[in-house]
Amino acid sequence: MSKAKILVVDDEPNNQRILTYTLNKAGYESAAIADGENALRWLEANTPDLAILDVSMPGMDGITLLQHVRAKPQFAKLPIIILTGSGDDDERIRAEEFGIQAFLTKPASSKMVLEAVSNLLDHE
């Protein structure tokens, strides 16, 4: 059985390191990208099993990235976790309109992130 591939999009290098370390240690394959534009380019050549998106990023924010991802038929059902520092209700509502499966607020524990990932991948 191949490892599930998880895309992490976060502009903070420390968050990228922590998330990819946590995911890799748990047996997943992960790719970290710092912004929405490069994430879209990466998605042209790759198909992840799940994506974790930060909301507040320079350039294209995570909600706009989510809109672009959902507009592509091959990613219409991609499990997506929003991991954000704000936890703003309007942000959550906007994200839910585009079909996210989980909304976590930073700092989310490694255990919380792994539980969300595991639950989503087990229910595909």
N, C-alpha and C positions, 0 to 999 in steps of 0.2 A: 504494500500500500504506500502510495507516495505521500509526502508531507503536504499539508495544506499550505498554500501560499497566501500570505497576508501583506497587503499594502498599507504602510503607515505614512500618512501625510501630515507633517508637523514642521513648522519653521524653526523650532527650538532644538538645537543639536542634543542637549541633555535629554529632552523628552524622546527624541529619536533613539538615542543610545539605550535608555532604560526600556523602552517598549520593544525594540528589536532583541535586546538581551533576554528579556522576559519571555518573549515569544519563541526565540530560538532554543532557550533552555527547556521550554515546555514541549519541544519537538516540532514546532512549526518552522516553515521557511518564511523569512520576512524581507521586505524591501522598503527602505526609508527614502522618502522624497520630501524636499523642503518647501515646495510651493505647488499651487494648483496647476499652473501652466505645465510644469515638468511632469506632474502626475498624469495629466491628460496625454502627454507625449508617451509616457511609459505605458499607459493603458492601450495605446495603439499597437504595441508589440507584445503585450503580456495580458494574461487573464488570471487575476487573483481569485481566491476562493472567498475572500472577505477583505473589507477595507476599514481602516480606522482613520478618521479625518478630524483634524483640529479645525476650529471655526475661524479663529482670529489669526490670519496670516497676511503678510504684505501681498499686494497684487490681488489675485483672485482669492476670496475668502472660501472657507470650507462649505458654506451653503451654496455658493455659486458653483463650486466644483461639484457638489452633490447634484445640482440641477443638470450640469453637463454630462455627468456620468449616467444619470437616469435617462437622459435623452438618447443614449446609445442602446439599441435593442439588446445587444449581448450582455449589457450590465443592468437591465431593468430589474432583475431579481437578485442582484449581488447583495449579500448581507453587508450592511454598513453600520458601523458604530461611530457616533459623534463623541469626541472626547474634547471637552472645552473648559476653559478657565472661568467662564462667566456663569454658566448655569441659568442664563436669562430665559424666562418663560416664553417670550416672543421668539427667541432663537430656537428653542425646543419645538414650538408649534410650527415654525417655518421648516425645520428639518423633518418633522413628522409628515408634513404635506408631501414631501418627496420620498417617503417610504423608508426612513431609517428603521433599524431594528432595535437599537439601544442608544441611550443618551447618557453619557457618564460625565461627571464634573471632576476636573483636576483639583487637587491631586487625587487621582483614583489609585487605589492600592493595586499591586500586581495581581493579587488574588481576585479582585473585582474585575479587572480587565480579562484575566484568563477565564473566569466563570462566564462572562458575556461571550467571549470568543467560542468557548467550548459549547455553550448552549446553542449558539447560532449555527455552528458547523454541524452539530449533531442533528439539527432540525432541518437541514437542507433537503 
